[in-house]
Amino acid sequence: MNANANQQCAHPACRCSVPAGEAYCSEHCRKRVESPLSNNAADACQCGHPACNGSADKAGSR
């Protein structure tokens, strides 16, 4: 197992990579998923990272 391998952000629509041991690429994604007031965790990602441009279509199947 490669300890330096990046994983994908835990926000369902986010396409960002995160370092091993991290779950989210940003506070935005963490709050969208963990907030009890947010029922839209799967909506388009708005983390603002240029490599993301995430959408609710994470798997590429619409």
TIMI-2910 file (N, C-alpha, C, CB; in pm, 1 decimal, decimal comma, always signed):
<rs>
+----------+----------+----------+----------+----------+----------+----------+----------+----------+----------+----------+----------+------+
!      n_x !      n_y !      n_z !     ca_x !     ca_y !     ca_z !      c_x !      c_y !      c_z !     cb_x !     cb_y !     cb_z ! resn !
+----------+----------+----------+----------+----------+----------+----------+----------+----------+----------+----------+----------+------+
!    +85,0 !   -119,7 !     +0,0 !     +0,0 !     +0,0 !     +0,0 !    +88,1 !   +124,1 !     +0,0 !    -95,9 !     +0,9 !   +122,9 !  Met !
!    +58,4 !   +217,4 !    -85,0 !   +135,7 !   +339,1 !    -96,7 !    +82,3 !   +443,6 !     +1,1 !   +132,0 !   +392,2 !   -241,1 !  Asn !
!   +162,7 !   +478,4 !    +99,8 !   +119,9 !   +572,8 !   +203,7 !   +102,0 !   +713,4 !   +148,3 !   +220,7 !   +575,0 !   +317,8 !  Ala !
!   +159,6 !   +742,1 !    +31,4 !   +149,1 !   +875,0 !    -27,4 !    +36,6 !   +885,4 !   -129,3 !   +279,3 !   +912,5 !    -92,2 !  Asn !
!    -37,8 !   +779,5 !   -147,5 !   -145,0 !   +779,3 !   -247,8 !   -254,7 !   +876,8 !   -207,6 !   -203,6 !   +637,4 !   -265,5 !  Ala !
!   -305,8 !   +948,8 !   -307,1 !   -416,2 !  +1040,6 !   -282,4 !   -548,0 !   +967,8 !   -298,7 !   -409,4 !  +1161,5 !   -377,1 !  Asn !
!   -644,7 !  +1012,2 !   -223,1 !   -779,9 !   +959,7 !   -230,2 !   -868,6 !  +1069,4 !   -285,1 !   -830,0 !   +910,2 !    -91,2 !  Gln !
!   -993,6 !  +1036,3 !   -310,9 !  -1088,4 !  +1135,8 !   -358,9 !  -1164,3 !  +1195,6 !   -239,9 !  -1187,0 !  +1073,0 !   -461,4 !  Gln !
!  -1199,0 !  +1321,0 !   -251,8 !  -1275,9 !  +1391,8 !   -149,7 !  -1404,2 !  +1315,9 !   -118,2 !  -1308,3 !  +1535,4 !   -195,6 !  Cys !
!  -1444,6 !  +1316,6 !     +8,5 !  -1562,7 !  +1242,1 !    +52,6 !  -1694,7 !  +1307,9 !    +12,6 !  -1558,8 !  +1225,7 !   +201,8 !  Ala !
!  -1691,8 !  +1431,4 !    -35,5 !  -1814,5 !  +1494,3 !    -85,9 !  -1854,5 !  +1418,2 !   -211,9 !  -1794,1 !  +1649,5 !   -115,5 !  His !
!  -1977,0 !  +1370,0 !   -219,9 !  -2018,5 !  +1284,6 !   -331,9 !  -1999,7 !  +1344,8 !   -470,7 !  -2160,6 !  +1249,2 !   -315,2 !  Pro !
!  -2005,6 !  +1476,1 !   -483,3 !  -1994,1 !  +1538,0 !   -615,4 !  -1856,3 !  +1596,1 !   -642,8 !  -2097,0 !  +1646,1 !   -629,9 !  Ala !
!  -1767,7 !  +1593,2 !   -546,1 !  -1635,9 !  +1654,8 !   -561,0 !  -1539,5 !  +1558,7 !   -628,9 !  -1580,5 !  +1697,9 !   -424,4 !  Cys !
!  -1457,0 !  +1613,2 !   -716,7 !  -1359,2 !  +1532,2 !   -790,6 !  -1216,2 !  +1559,3 !   -744,9 !  -1371,0 !  +1559,3 !   -940,2 !  Arg !
!  -1198,3 !  +1635,0 !   -640,0 !  -1064,4 !  +1668,7 !   -592,3 !   -997,3 !  +1549,9 !   -524,3 !  -1070,9 !  +1786,5 !   -496,1 !  Cys !
!   -865,1 !  +1547,7 !   -533,1 !   -786,0 !  +1449,5 !   -460,3 !   -752,3 !  +1508,0 !   -324,1 !   -656,6 !  +1410,6 !   -539,0 !  Ser !
!   -741,1 !  +1420,5 !   -226,7 !   -700,3 !  +1463,1 !    -93,0 !   -586,4 !  +1372,6 !    -47,2 !   -820,6 !  +1458,4 !     +8,0 !  Val !
!   -497,2 !  +1424,0 !    +37,2 !   -387,4 !  +1341,5 !    +87,2 !   -440,2 !  +1225,1 !   +170,7 !   -290,1 !  +1426,3 !   +170,2 !  Pro !
!   -363,9 !  +1119,5 !   +176,2 !   -401,1 !  +1004,4 !   +258,9 !   -425,2 !  +1050,7 !   +401,9 !   -291,0 !   +894,6 !   +254,6 !  Ala !
!   -530,1 !  +1002,5 !   +461,2 !   -564,1 !  +1039,5 !   +598,2 !   -661,5 !  +1155,4 !   +606,8 !   -440,0 !  +1074,0 !   +673,3 !  Gly !
!   -683,8 !  +1224,5 !   +497,3 !   -779,2 !  +1334,4 !   +492,9 !   -906,6 !  +1285,3 !   +425,0 !   -719,7 !  +1457,9 !   +418,1 !  Glu !
!  -1020,6 !  +1344,7 !   +462,3 !  -1147,2 !  +1304,3 !   +401,6 !  -1197,0 !  +1406,5 !   +299,6 !  -1252,3 !  +1283,7 !   +509,5 !  Ala !
!  -1167,8 !  +1533,5 !   +322,9 !  -1223,3 !  +1640,5 !   +239,6 !  -1113,6 !  +1730,0 !   +184,9 !  -1323,5 !  +1723,7 !   +319,1 !  Tyr !
!  -1139,8 !  +1790,0 !    +69,2 !  -1042,8 !  +1881,3 !     +8,2 !  -1051,0 !  +2020,4 !    +68,9 !  -1064,9 !  +1889,4 !   -142,3 !  Cys !
!  -1162,7 !  +2051,8 !   +133,7 !  -1183,2 !  +2186,4 !   +185,8 !  -1289,0 !  +2186,7 !   +295,9 !  -1223,9 !  +2281,7 !    +73,0 !  Ser !
!  -1294,4 !  +2296,4 !   +367,7 !  -1398,9 !  +2315,0 !   +468,3 !  -1536,8 !  +2316,1 !   +403,6 !  -1376,1 !  +2445,2 !   +546,2 !  Glu !
!  -1543,5 !  +2370,8 !   +283,3 !  -1671,7 !  +2375,4 !   +211,9 !  -1728,9 !  +2234,5 !   +198,6 !  -1654,5 !  +2440,3 !    +71,9 !  His !
!  -1647,7 !  +2141,7 !   +150,1 !  -1697,2 !  +2005,2 !   +129,5 !  -1731,2 !  +1938,2 !   +262,6 !  -1592,9 !  +1921,4 !    +53,5 !  Cys !
!  -1647,0 !  +1958,3 !   +361,8 !  -1674,1 !  +1898,2 !   +493,2 !  -1807,5 !  +1947,2 !   +548,9 !  -1560,4 !  +1931,0 !   +592,3 !  Arg !
!  -1829,1 !  +2076,4 !   +541,2 !  -1953,3 !  +2132,9 !   +594,3 !  -2075,4 !  +2085,5 !   +516,2 !  -1946,7 !  +2285,0 !   +592,1 !  Lys !
!  -2062,9 !  +2074,7 !   +384,1 !  -2176,4 !  +2029,3 !   +301,2 !  -2217,1 !  +1887,1 !   +337,2 !  -2140,7 !  +2037,0 !   +151,5 !  Arg !
!  -2121,8 !  +1803,3 !   +370,1 !  -2152,0 !  +1663,5 !   +400,5 !  -2192,3 !  +1645,1 !   +546,1 !  -2032,1 !  +1575,6 !   +368,7 !  Val !
!  -2122,5 !  +1710,9 !   +638,6 !  -2142,0 !  +1686,0 !   +780,7 !  -2250,5 !  +1770,2 !   +845,6 !  -2015,3 !  +1708,7 !   +851,6 !  Glu !
!  -2294,1 !  +1877,1 !   +782,1 !  -2392,9 !  +1965,1 !   +842,4 !  -2529,8 !  +1898,0 !   +851,6 !  -2403,2 !  +2094,3 !   +762,8 !  Ser !
!  -2589,6 !  +1899,4 !   +970,4 !  -2724,3 !  +1842,9 !   +982,8 !  -2829,2 !  +1926,4 !   +908,9 !  -2762,4 !  +1831,2 !  +1130,0 !  Pro !
!  -2794,5 !  +2048,9 !   +871,5 !  -2887,8 !  +2135,4 !   +801,1 !  -2879,4 !  +2118,9 !   +650,0 !  -2862,4 !  +2279,2 !   +838,1 !  Leu !
!  -2774,5 !  +2052,9 !   +603,7 !  -2756,3 !  +2036,3 !   +459,9 !  -2816,5 !  +1904,9 !   +414,3 !  -2607,7 !  +2042,6 !   +422,6 !  Ser !
!  -2916,0 !  +1913,9 !   +329,0 !  -2973,4 !  +1793,5 !   +270,8 !  -2932,5 !  +1782,1 !   +124,2 !  -3127,0 !  +1794,2 !   +284,5 !  Asn !
!  -2836,6 !  +1863,1 !    +84,8 !  -2795,3 !  +1867,1 !    -55,0 !  -2649,3 !  +1828,4 !    -72,8 !  -2818,8 !  +2005,0 !   -111,9 !  Asn !
!  -2599,2 !  +1732,9 !     +5,7 !  -2458,5 !  +1695,4 !     -3,1 !  -2422,2 !  +1642,4 !   -140,8 !  -2425,5 !  +1591,7 !   +101,8 !  Ala !
!  -2517,1 !  +1587,0 !   -212,6 !  -2487,8 !  +1530,3 !   -344,5 !  -2502,7 !  +1633,2 !   -457,0 !  -2579,4 !  +1411,7 !   -371,3 !  Ala !
!  -2543,3 !  +1754,8 !   -425,0 !  -2554,5 !  +1858,9 !   -527,7 !  -2416,3 !  +1892,2 !   -582,5 !  -2622,3 !  +1986,2 !   -470,3 !  Asp !
!  -2413,7 !  +1966,8 !   -688,1 !  -2288,2 !  +2005,8 !   -751,6 !  -2191,7 !  +2064,1 !   -648,6 !  -2314,2 !  +2107,5 !   -864,1 !  Ala !
!  -2067,7 !  +2024,7 !   -663,3 !  -1964,7 !  +2072,9 !   -571,4 !  -1930,6 !  +2218,1 !   -604,5 !  -1837,5 !  +1983,8 !   -579,0 !  Cys !
!  -1907,3 !  +2296,1 !   -501,6 !  -1870,1 !  +2436,3 !   -519,6 !  -1748,3 !  +2469,1 !   -434,8 !  -1987,5 !  +2529,4 !   -483,3 !  Gln !
!  -1653,3 !  +2374,2 !   -429,2 !  -1534,5 !  +2396,0 !   -346,4 !  -1444,7 !  +2504,9 !   -404,1 !  -1455,7 !  +2266,2 !   -332,2 !  Cys !
!  -1455,5 !  +2529,3 !   -535,8 !  -1379,0 !  +2636,2 !   -598,2 !  -1242,9 !  +2594,8 !   -650,4 !  -1361,6 !  +2745,5 !   -502,1 !  Gly !
!  -1203,0 !  +2470,9 !   -632,9 !  -1074,1 !  +2426,4 !   -685,0 !  -1082,7 !  +2409,5 !   -836,5 !  -1030,3 !  +2293,9 !   -617,7 !  His !
!   -987,4 !  +2464,5 !   -911,1 !   -993,9 !  +2460,8 !  -1057,5 !   -994,9 !  +2319,5 !  -1115,4 !   -877,6 !  +2536,4 !  -1114,7 !  Pro !
!   -932,1 !  +2225,5 !  -1050,6 !   -927,0 !  +2088,4 !  -1102,5 !  -1057,2 !  +2013,0 !  -1077,1 !   -810,7 !  +2012,7 !  -1039,5 !  Ala !
!  -1143,1 !  +2065,9 !   -995,4 !  -1264,4 !  +1994,6 !   -957,3 !  -1374,1 !  +2007,5 !  -1060,8 !  -1314,3 !  +2044,7 !   -824,9 !  Cys !
!  -1435,2 !  +2124,9 !  -1065,7 !  -1553,3 !  +2144,1 !  -1149,6 !  -1651,7 !  +2030,7 !  -1128,0 !  -1514,1 !  +2153,2 !  -1298,0 !  Asn !
!  -1664,8 !  +1988,8 !  -1002,7 !  -1749,6 !  +1875,9 !   -967,7 !  -1895,0 !  +1898,2 !   -999,5 !  -1735,4 !  +1845,1 !   -824,2 !  Gly !
!  -1965,9 !  +1791,1 !  -1010,1 !  -2109,0 !  +1796,3 !  -1034,7 !  -2171,9 !  +1677,5 !   -966,7 !  -2141,3 !  +1797,7 !  -1186,4 !  Ser !
!  -2301,5 !  +1673,0 !   -967,0 !  -2372,1 !  +1560,2 !   -908,2 !  -2348,3 !  +1433,9 !   -989,3 !  -2521,6 !  +1589,6 !   -898,5 !  Ala !
!  -2284,2 !  +1447,2 !  -1103,2 !  -2256,7 !  +1335,8 !  -1193,2 !  -2114,1 !  +1285,4 !  -1172,9 !  -2278,5 !  +1377,8 !  -1339,7 !  Asp !
!  -2078,6 !  +1251,3 !  -1051,8 !  -1943,4 !  +1211,9 !  -1017,7 !  -1895,4 !  +1090,7 !  -1096,8 !  -1934,7 !  +1183,1 !   -871,1 !  Lys !
!  -1980,0 !   +994,0 !  -1114,7 !  -1939,6 !   +870,4 !  -1181,0 !  -1939,9 !   +883,7 !  -1333,0 !  -2031,2 !   +757,1 !  -1139,5 !  Ala !
!  -1991,4 !   +993,9 !  -1384,4 !  -1992,4 !  +1015,8 !  -1527,4 !  -2114,0 !   +957,8 !  -1597,0 !  -1870,0 !   +958,6 !  -1586,8 !  Gly !
!  -2214,5 !   +916,7 !  -1521,6 !  -2334,5 !   +860,1 !  -1584,1 !  -2455,5 !   +943,8 !  -1549,2 !  -2356,2 !   +714,0 !  -1540,1 !  Ser !
!  -2508,2 !  +1012,0 !  -1646,9 !  -2626,3 !  +1096,0 !  -1625,0 !  -2747,2 !  +1031,8 !  -1677,5 !  -2610,5 !  +1230,0 !  -1687,5 !  Arg !
+----------+----------+----------+----------+----------+----------+----------+----------+----------+----------+----------+----------+------+
</rs>
